[in-house]
């Protein structure tokens, strides 16, 4: 009889353990990500545009969010700037600044694809981040910031710099898996 009770208790514990494990979500959420978000928002590269670049006058040029609607939480912090210089000047500026800060440039692996932005990665598993420089169109600015974004963007002279990280710091690639 004692053996039967042990077997029954073992079965109950095993079933409870399996049920408990199956109820755990394999996904991540934005809960408890405040410290990592503050770290991303305070990265010096976000506030280091090329000389002459300025935030748009009629909008909030800073944006940050944690999105977990896909089941895997991802944090981003970005800044928008208006710049009368060339795209190449922007890319050269950020490539030099990013590499001096330990970021690794990732070239676009798709031959012949027009590369309109630049991407860098930093850190290993558990602390990985990516940084992108992206040129924005006047339409995108109006869509995101509204029609009163500022006349500076009318000529398409805007760019965004965005830094992002998985909440668990998993390695990421600029151009997909």
DRENTOR-995767 format. One record per atom (N, C-alpha, C, CB): x, z, y. Coordinates in steps of 0.02 Angstrom, whole numbers, padded with zeros to 5 digits, always signed. Each point is the difference from the previous one (the first is absolute). Glycine has a CB too. Example, Ala and Ser with C-alpha at 12.3 -4.5 7.8 and 13.67 -1.06 7.14 Angstrom:
2
+00660+00390-00284;-00045+00000+00059;+00045+00000+00060;-00095+00062-00059;+00077-00098+00112;+00042+00003+00059;-00039+00037+00055;+00059-00108-00032;
END
This chain:
177
+00041+00000-00059;-00041+00000+00059;+00044+00000+00063;-00091+00060-00063;+00145-00020+00062;+00044+00003+00057;+00031-00070+00012;+00025+00123-00023;-00010-00158-00030;+00028-00067+00006;-00050-00048+00033;+00071+00021-00102;-00135-00014+00086;-00052-00042+00029;-00008+00013+00075;-00059+00000-00110;+00066+00062+00130;-00005+00018+00071;+00059-00030+00038;-00061+00107-00028;+00122-00102-00001;+00059-00029+00032;-00009-00076+00008;+00073+00091-00050;-00098-00122-00003;-00009-00073+00003;-00051-00018+00055;+00027-00009-00123;-00082+00046+00127;-00051-00012+00050;+00027+00011+00071;-00088+00035-00083;+00126+00018+00094;+00030+00013+00065;+00049-00055+00018;-00015+00123-00017;+00055-00145-00031;+00048-00054+00012;-00036-00064+00020;+00079+00052-00082;-00134-00067+00047;-00038-00061+00015;-00030+00005+00070;-00025-00016-00122;-00002+00074+00140;-00030+00009+00066;+00053-00008+00054;-00087+00076-00048;+00145-00044+00039;+00054-00005+00050;+00026-00072+00006;+00032+00118-00025;-00024-00152-00031;+00023-00069+00001;-00051-00045+00035;+00065+00020-00107;-00128-00012+00090;-00052-00041+00032;-00004+00014+00075;-00065-00001-00108;+00070+00065+00126;-00002+00018+00071;+00060-00028+00037;-00061+00104-00029;+00119-00103-00002;+00060-00028+00031;-00005-00074+00009;+00067+00091-00050;-00092-00126-00001;-00008-00072+00006;-00051-00019+00052;+00032-00011-00120;-00086+00048+00121;-00052-00014+00050;+00026+00013+00070;-00089+00030-00083;+00125+00025+00092;+00029+00016+00065;+00048-00054+00024;-00013+00121-00026;+00054-00146-00020;+00048-00051+00019;-00035-00065+00019;+00084+00051-00076;-00138-00065+00040;-00034-00063+00015;-00037+00002+00066;-00011-00020-00121;-00002+00081+00146;-00034+00006+00064;+00047-00005+00059;-00085+00070-00056;+00151-00065+00044;+00048-00005+00055;+00005-00072+00023;+00064+00099-00045;-00063-00108+00110;+00005-00068+00028;+00071-00024+00000;-00100+00023+00070;+00113-00085-00092;+00067-00028+00003;+00017-00026+00071;-00009-00030-00122;-00037+00036+00168;+00009-00027+00067;+00022+00055+00048;-00087-00087-00023;+00110+00065+00082;+00022+00047+00051;-00048-00003+00059;+00121-00012-00037;-00123+00066+00074;-00043+00002+00059;+00042+00017+00062;-00099+00036-00071;+00068-00036+00128;+00034+00015+00063;+00005+00075+00013;-00042-00108+00045;+00012+00148-00088;+00000+00072+00010;+00072+00027+00000;-00114+00008-00055;+00130+00031+00106;+00066+00033+00003;+00057-00046+00022;-00041+00074-00088;+00025-00128+00123;+00053-00048+00019;+00021+00007+00073;-00045-00077-00085;+00024+00130+00119;+00015+00008+00071;+00075-00002+00015;-00104+00067+00010;+00145-00032-00049;+00072+00003+00013;+00032-00069-00007;+00002+00119-00041;-00020-00156-00011;+00027-00067-00009;-00023-00046+00056;+00003+00017-00124;-00065-00010+00146;-00024-00042+00055;+00039+00014+00064;-00115-00003-00052;+00126+00067+00066;+00039+00018+00060;+00071-00028-00004;-00068+00105+00013;+00097-00105-00073;+00067-00028-00010;+00000-00075+00016;+00024+00087-00089;-00074-00123+00063;-00004-00072+00013;-00010-00014+00074;-00046-00018-00115;+00000+00055+00146;-00015-00012+00071;+00059+00014+00045;-00118+00030-00024;+00164+00013+00003;+00057+00019+00042;+00063-00040-00014;-00049+00113+00006;+00046-00162-00050;+00060-00040-00013;+00023-00035+00063;-00037-00017-00119;+00100+00024+00137;+00026-00029+00062;-00010-00075+00007;+00083+00090-00001;-00082-00127-00053;-00008-00073+00005;-00068-00020+00029;+00077-00012-00097;-00128+00053+00086;-00066-00017+00028;+00001+00000+00076;-00054+00049-00102;+00095-00007+00130;+00003+00007+00073;+00063-00032+00029;-00066+00105-00009;+00094-00153-00027;+00062-00032+00023;-00006-00075+00002;+00065+00095-00048;-00110-00121+00089;-00007-00073+00003;+00058-00031+00039;-00125+00012-00005;+00130-00078+00004;+00052-00032+00040;-00009+00015+00074;+00009-00091-00086;+00045+00092+00124;-00007+00011+00072;-00048-00051+00030;+00117+00046+00005;-00162-00022+00036;-00050-00043+00032;-00067-00001-00036;+00093-00069+00040;-00096+00094-00102;-00064+00004-00036;-00037+00062+00024;+00049-00060-00102;-00114+00053+00111;-00041+00056+00024;-00064+00006-00041;+00047-00014+00115;-00075+00074-00119;-00066+00006-00033;-00052-00036+00043;+00033+00111-00053;-00085-00137+00022;-00053-00031+00040;-00032+00050+00047;-00022-00081-00094;+00002+00058+00152;-00025+00046+00052;-00070+00025-00012;+00073-00058+00078;-00116+00020-00108;-00070+00019-00006;-00021+00021-00071;-00023-00077+00094;+00071+00098-00133;-00018+00021-00068;+00047+00054-00024;-00047-00114-00025;+00028+00146-00029;+00043+00049-00031;+00046-00038-00047;-00088+00093+00008;+00151-00097+00009;+00048-00040-00039;+00022+00035-00063;+00037-00051+00106;-00053+00115-00115;+00020+00037-00059;-00060+00007-00048;+00088+00063+00067;-00074-00073-00130;-00053+00005-00050;+00030+00029-00064;-00062-00099+00050;+00026+00145-00081;+00022+00025-00065;-00061+00017-00042;+00108+00045+00050;-00099-00052-00115;-00056+00016-00046;+00026+00012-00070;-00078-00067+00070;+00038+00103-00108;+00011+00006-00071;-00062-00031-00032;+00073+00106+00009;-00063-00157-00048;-00056-00034-00033;+00004+00014-00075;-00002-00091+00088;-00053+00116-00115;-00002+00013-00072;-00061-00032-00033;+00062+00107+00019;-00092-00155+00015;-00060-00032-00027;+00013-00042-00062;-00045+00000+00114;+00108-00020-00126;+00016-00039-00060;+00015+00045-00059;+00044-00092+00073;-00039+00157-00061;+00017+00046-00053;+00073+00022+00002;-00087-00053-00069;+00128+00017+00105;+00070+00018+00009;+00013+00008+00074;+00034-00060-00107;-00023+00121+00129;+00007+00013+00072;+00065-00029+00027;-00068+00104-00014;+00063-00133+00074;+00057-00031+00033;-00004+00018+00074;+00006-00095-00085;+00048+00117+00114;+00003+00020+00070;+00035-00054+00041;+00000+00121-00033;-00026-00133+00093;+00033-00047+00045;-00001+00029+00071;-00034-00098-00072;+00087+00083+00108;+00004+00017+00071;+00028-00062+00034;+00018+00126-00021;-00050-00147+00075;+00023-00062+00033;-00004+00006+00075;-00038-00065-00099;+00075+00021+00131;+00000-00006+00073;-00004-00074+00017;+00067+00107+00015;-00104-00122+00038;-00006-00069+00024;+00038-00005+00066;-00112-00016-00057;+00141-00043+00067;+00038-00012+00061;-00014-00071+00025;+00089+00081-00036;-00080-00090+00101;-00002-00065+00032;+00072-00016+00018;-00120+00015+00046;+00140-00078-00059;+00069-00019+00013;+00003-00072+00021;+00042+00085-00083;-00010-00098+00139;+00004-00069+00026;+00057-00039-00032;-00048+00040+00107;+00092-00008-00144;+00056-00034-00032;-00022-00038-00062;+00076+00088+00044;-00027-00111-00082;-00015-00040-00059;-00010+00043-00062;+00067-00093+00050;-00098+00064-00100;-00009+00035-00064;+00068+00016-00030;-00110-00059-00019;+00156+00013+00025;+00067+00011-00028;+00034+00060+00032;+00009-00122-00025;-00018+00131+00090;+00028+00058+00034;-00029+00065-00028;+00016-00068+00104;-00080+00068-00118;-00033+00059-00029;+00028+00013-00070;-00105-00022+00067;+00109-00030-00108;+00025+00008-00068;+00073+00024+00000;-00079-00090-00038;+00120+00060+00081;+00071+00020+00003;+00006+00073+00022;+00032-00118+00028;-00071+00138+00021;+00002+00069+00024;-00017+00049-00056;-00032-00039+00115;-00023+00027-00150;-00021+00048-00051;+00045-00003-00062;-00116-00011+00042;+00142-00048-00058;+00045-00003-00058;+00063+00042+00014;-00043-00116-00029;+00071+00110+00089;+00059+00038+00017;-00016+00075+00001;+00043-00098+00068;-00098+00117-00036;-00019+00071+00006;-00017+00030-00068;-00042-00022+00116;+00005-00015-00157;-00021+00025-00066;+00061+00009-00046;-00112-00056+00014;+00155+00006-00016;+00058+00005-00044;+00047+00056+00022;-00009-00123-00024;+00015+00135+00090;+00041+00055+00025;-00029+00068-00020;+00035-00072+00096;-00101+00074-00108;-00034+00061-00021;-00006+00006-00076;-00062-00002+00108;+00094-00041-00145;-00001+00005-00073;-00054-00038-00036;+00048+00108+00018;-00087-00149+00018;-00051-00041-00031;+00032-00062-00030;-00088+00043+00081;+00060-00067-00136;+00025-00061-00033;-00048-00058+00014;+00055+00069-00091;-00027-00123+00116;-00040-00060+00013;-00018-00032-00066;+00057-00018+00111;-00120-00004-00118;-00021-00036-00059;-00019-00071+00021;-00041+00106-00057;+00077-00153+00031;-00016-00070+00018;-00061-00022-00039;+00121-00024+00024;-00154-00026+00002;-00061-00027-00030;+00020-00041-00062;-00061-00002+00112;+00038+00021-00172;+00021-00034-00061;-00037-00067-00013;+00026+00112-00045;-00072-00131+00088;-00038-00061-00012;+00031-00057+00040;-00107+00066-00021;+00144-00112-00012;+00033-00054+00036;-00050-00043+00038;+00089+00000-00087;-00072-00018+00148;-00042-00044+00040;-00057+00034+00034;+00031-00088-00076;-00045+00152+00060;-00056+00035+00033;+00022+00021+00069;-00044+00041-00111;+00003-00055+00160;+00016+00019+00069;+00000+00076+00006;-00050-00108+00044;+00105+00135-00023;+00005+00072+00007;-00014+00019+00072;+00084+00007-00095;-00141+00023+00107;-00019+00018+00069;+00010+00074+00013;-00083-00093-00001;+00105+00129-00049;+00016+00069+00012;+00063+00018-00038;-00121+00028+00018;+00143+00032-00009;+00061+00024-00031;-00015+00066-00033;+00073-00061+00085;-00041+00075-00140;-00015+00061-00037;+00063+00034-00024;-00109-00049-00036;+00107+00116+00038;+00057+00042-00020;-00026+00056-00043;+00064-00029+00105;-00023+00054-00149;-00017+00058-00041;+00054+00053+00007;-00063-00073-00082;+00042+00136+00067;+00047+00055+00005;-00021+00054-00049;+00024-00025+00121;+00025+00058-00152;-00014+00056-00044;-00013-00023-00071;-00046+00062+00096;+00049-00014-00141;-00012-00013-00070;-00067+00029-00021;+00123-00002-00022;-00135+00003-00044;-00062+00029-00025;-00009+00071+00026;+00007-00072-00103;-00067+00086+00127;-00016+00065+00027;+00008+00004+00075;+00034+00047-00108;-00001-00096+00138;+00010+00001+00072;+00003-00070+00030;+00062+00107-00013;-00086-00157-00023;+00005-00069+00021;-00048-00016+00058;+00033-00031-00116;-00009-00012+00160;-00039-00023+00057;+00014-00074+00011;+00002+00115+00054;-00049-00149-00021;+00012-00069+00020;-00016-00007+00074;-00025-00042-00117;+00060-00005+00149;-00008-00012+00071;-00009-00075+00010;+00070+00103+00030;-00121-00121+00007;-00015-00071+00012;-00004-00014+00075;-00061-00007-00109;+00086-00050+00127;-00009-00026+00068;-00044-00061-00008;+00114+00043+00044;-00170-00043-00009;-00049-00052-00009;-00022-00026+00069;-00039+00051-00110;+00037-00116+00117;-00023-00031+00062;-00075-00010-00002;+00112-00057+00016;-00145+00077+00037;-00072-00002+00001;-00025-00055+00046;-00003+00122-00023;-00054-00148+00004;-00032-00052+00039;-00046+00032+00052;+00006-00081-00097;-00022+00045+00150;-00048+00027+00048;-00067+00017-00032;+00056-00067+00090;-00076+00027-00140;-00063+00013-00035;+00002+00067-00037;-00018-00124-00013;+00074+00138-00020;+00007+00063-00037;+00000+00059+00049;+00067-00059-00091;-00034+00051+00147;+00001+00053+00050;-00071+00014+00025;+00117-00033+00035;-00154-00020-00019;-00069+00008+00024;-00044+00032-00053;+00014-00099+00074;-00004+00079-00137;-00039+00028-00055;+00015+00074-00010;-00002-00112-00055;+00065+00131+00058;+00021+00068-00014;-00009+00046+00060;+00081-00045-00083;-00061+00021+00142;-00001+00043+00060;-00060-00014+00045;+00123+00004-00007;-00159-00058-00005;-00057-00017+00042;+00019-00053+00051;-00045+00115-00016;-00006-00145+00047;+00013-00055+00046;+00038+00021+00063;-00103-00053-00043;+00105+00118+00057;+00035+00024+00059;+00070+00026-00017;-00111+00030+00051;+00142-00058-00101;+00065+00024-00023;+00054-00006+00053;-00032-00032-00114;+00024-00013+00159;+00051-00008+00052;+00019-00073+00005;+00042+00116-00019;-00034-00140+00079;+00017-00071+00010;+00069-00018-00027;-00073+00001+00100;+00115+00049-00110;+00068-00015-00025;-00001-00037-00067;+00040+00102+00060;-00090-00088-00101;-00004-00030-00066;-00027-00072+00000;-00015+00115-00045;-00010-00137+00101;-00032-00066+00002;+00045-00056-00024;-00068+00041+00095;+00132-00035-00084;+00047-00053-00022;+00025+00009-00070;+00032-00012+00116;-00056+00063-00151;+00022+00011-00069;+00068+00033-00004;-00067-00098-00033;+00087+00134+00084;+00066+00030+00002;+00001+00072-00027;+00026-00073+00098;-00066+00087-00148;-00003+00068-00026;+00030+00006-00069;-00101+00017+00068;+00122+00045-00083;+00024+00014-00068;-00018+00072-00017;+00094-00084+00010;-00097+00098-00074;-00012+00067-00025;+00059+00019-00044;-00127-00014+00005;+00145+00077-00002;+00048+00027-00047;-00038+00054-00038;+00103-00026+00074;-00101+00022-00140;-00038+00045-00042;+00045+00029-00053;-00105-00066+00020;+00099+00131-00031;+00036+00033-00054;-00053+00028-00047;+00101+00028+00074;-00089-00034-00139;-00049+00023-00048;+00033+00033-00060;-00075-00091+00036;+00036+00132-00070;+00024+00034-00059;-00057+00019-00045;+00097+00044+00064;-00086-00049-00129;-00046+00027-00050;+00003+00076+00008;+00017-00100-00081;-00073+00135+00072;+00000+00072+00010;+00047+00037-00047;-00117-00010+00039;+00133-00021-00096;+00046+00031-00047;+00071-00027+00009;-00094+00016-00081;+00103-00060+00130;+00066-00027+00013;+00025-00050-00051;+00024+00105+00056;-00071-00136-00093;+00018-00049-00051;+00034-00060+00032;-00095+00038-00073;+00143-00066+00038;+00034-00059+00026;-00049-00056+00013;+00102+00032-00062;-00088-00070+00113;-00043-00055+00019;+00043-00061+00013;-00085+00080+00048;+00054-00137-00051;+00036-00062+00014;-00036-00036+00057;+00041-00009-00120;-00003-00021+00163;-00030-00036+00056;-00041-00059-00022;+00095+00036+00069;-00078-00066-00123;-00031-00064-00019;-00037+00003-00065;+00089-00057+00062;-00111+00116-00083;-00039+00007-00061;+00043+00021-00059;-00078-00087+00042;+00048+00090-00101;+00036+00026-00059;+00058-00043-00021;-00105+00049-00036;
END
